[in-house]
Amino acid sequence: MPRQRITLITLGVADMARARRFYEAWGWAPHGSSQPGVTFYQMNGAVLALFGRDDLAADQGRPGAGLGTGAVTLAQNCADDAETDAVFQAALEAGAAVLKRPEKVFWGGYSGYFADPDGHVWEIATNPFWPLDPDGSLTLPDA
């Protein structure tokens, strides 16, 4: 599976209701699987998510971090845990810094976080509830 891809873009937000209002006013429609703590938007082959800043920092393994304005986690979903480990390791070998090694997570998947040399945060994950297309693209299932 190609590594040059993005499947999920998560934006840390201070106020979910305000963020949802903005995106809806801009013409984006929340996906039916959105929940009070997270809003999903289906894009062409990828998904944009809005997630509370504090919850995002905790999930990255750094609770209490002041993410500030413009907080973003870029995500790449993998077909299985072995691929997640391989992609994560390749990033480390290329110079990334570990934030949280891949592990089983509360939502039923497997994920870890690293920062690239400029500090941009990436999540590499396996999500058993969101199967990938053969080309590695992600399409949310119907709610």
C-alpha positions as CSV (number, residue, x, y, z in Angstrom):
1,M,0.0,0.0,0.0
2,P,1.4,3.4,-0.9
3,R,2.8,5.5,2.0
4,Q,2.3,8.8,0.3
5,R,-1.3,9.4,1.4
6,I,-3.5,11.1,4.0
7,T,-6.7,9.5,5.1
8,L,-7.9,11.6,8.1
9,I,-7.2,15.3,9.0
10,T,-8.1,16.2,12.6
11,L,-8.3,19.8,13.6
12,G,-8.2,20.7,17.3
13,V,-10.9,23.1,18.2
14,A,-11.6,25.2,21.3
15,D,-15.4,25.2,20.8
16,M,-17.0,22.4,18.9
17,A,-20.4,24.1,18.4
18,R,-18.7,27.2,17.0
19,A,-16.5,25.1,14.7
20,R,-19.5,23.1,13.5
21,R,-21.4,26.2,12.8
22,F,-18.5,27.6,10.7
23,Y,-18.1,24.4,8.6
24,E,-21.9,24.1,8.1
25,A,-22.1,27.7,7.1
26,W,-19.2,27.1,4.7
27,G,-21.3,24.3,3.1
28,W,-19.8,21.2,4.7
29,A,-22.3,18.6,6.0
30,P,-21.4,16.5,9.1
31,H,-21.4,12.8,8.5
32,G,-24.1,10.8,10.3
33,S,-21.5,9.1,12.5
34,S,-20.5,12.4,14.2
35,Q,-20.9,12.5,18.0
36,P,-21.0,15.3,20.6
37,G,-17.2,15.1,21.1
38,V,-16.2,14.7,17.4
39,T,-17.5,15.8,14.1
40,F,-16.7,14.0,10.8
41,Y,-16.8,15.4,7.3
42,Q,-16.5,13.0,4.3
43,M,-14.1,14.4,1.7
44,N,-13.0,12.9,-1.6
45,G,-11.2,9.8,-0.4
46,A,-10.4,11.3,3.0
47,V,-12.1,12.5,6.1
48,L,-11.8,15.8,8.1
49,A,-12.5,15.6,11.8
50,L,-13.1,18.3,14.4
51,F,-12.0,17.2,17.9
52,G,-11.6,19.2,21.2
53,R,-8.1,20.5,21.8
54,D,-7.8,19.0,25.3
55,D,-9.1,15.6,24.2
56,L,-6.7,15.7,21.2
57,A,-3.7,16.4,23.4
58,A,-4.6,13.5,25.8
59,D,-5.1,11.1,22.9
60,Q,-1.6,12.0,21.6
61,G,-0.1,10.9,25.0
62,R,0.6,14.5,26.2
63,P,-2.3,15.5,28.4
64,G,-2.2,19.2,29.4
65,A,-0.2,20.2,26.3
66,G,-1.2,23.7,25.1
67,L,-1.9,23.0,21.5
68,G,-3.0,26.5,20.8
69,T,-4.5,27.9,17.6
70,G,-4.0,25.8,14.5
71,A,-3.5,22.5,16.3
72,V,-3.6,19.7,13.6
73,T,-2.9,15.9,13.7
74,L,-2.4,14.4,10.3
75,A,-3.4,10.7,10.2
76,Q,-2.6,7.8,8.0
77,N,-4.7,4.7,8.4
78,C,-3.2,1.3,7.7
79,A,-4.7,-2.1,6.8
80,D,-3.6,-3.9,10.0
81,D,-1.5,-3.5,13.1
82,A,1.7,-4.9,11.4
83,E,1.5,-2.2,8.7
84,T,0.9,0.4,11.4
85,D,4.1,-0.7,13.1
86,A,6.1,-0.7,9.9
87,V,4.9,2.7,8.8
88,F,5.6,4.1,12.3
89,Q,9.1,2.6,12.4
90,A,9.9,3.9,8.9
91,A,9.0,7.4,10.2
92,L,11.3,7.0,13.2
93,E,14.1,5.8,10.9
94,A,13.6,8.9,8.8
95,G,14.0,11.2,11.8
96,A,10.6,11.4,13.5
97,A,10.3,11.8,17.3
98,V,8.0,9.4,19.2
99,L,5.1,10.9,21.1
100,K,3.2,7.7,21.7
101,R,4.2,4.3,20.4
102,P,1.4,2.3,18.6
103,E,-0.9,0.5,21.1
104,K,-4.4,-0.7,21.5
105,V,-6.7,2.3,22.1
106,F,-10.0,2.9,23.9
107,W,-12.0,3.2,20.6
108,G,-11.1,-0.4,19.5
109,G,-8.2,0.3,17.2
110,Y,-4.5,0.5,17.3
111,S,-2.5,3.8,17.0
112,G,0.6,5.8,17.8
113,Y,1.8,9.3,17.3
114,F,5.1,10.8,16.2
115,A,6.3,14.3,15.3
116,D,8.2,15.1,12.1
117,P,11.4,17.2,12.4
118,D,9.3,20.4,12.3
119,G,7.0,19.2,15.1
120,H,3.9,18.4,13.0
121,V,2.1,15.5,14.6
122,W,1.1,12.4,12.7
123,E,-1.1,9.5,13.9
124,I,-0.5,6.1,12.3
125,A,-3.5,3.8,13.0
126,T,-5.4,0.7,12.3
127,N,-9.2,1.2,12.6
128,P,-11.2,-2.0,12.3
129,F,-14.4,-0.1,11.9
130,W,-13.2,1.8,8.8
131,P,-11.9,-0.6,6.1
132,L,-9.6,1.0,3.5
133,D,-10.1,0.8,-0.2
134,P,-7.5,-1.2,-2.2
135,D,-5.8,2.1,-3.1
136,G,-5.5,3.0,0.6
137,S,-8.2,5.7,0.5
138,L,-10.7,5.9,3.4
139,T,-14.5,6.3,3.0
140,L,-16.6,6.4,6.1
141,P,-19.3,3.7,6.2
142,D,-22.9,4.7,6.3
143,A,-24.1,5.6,9.8
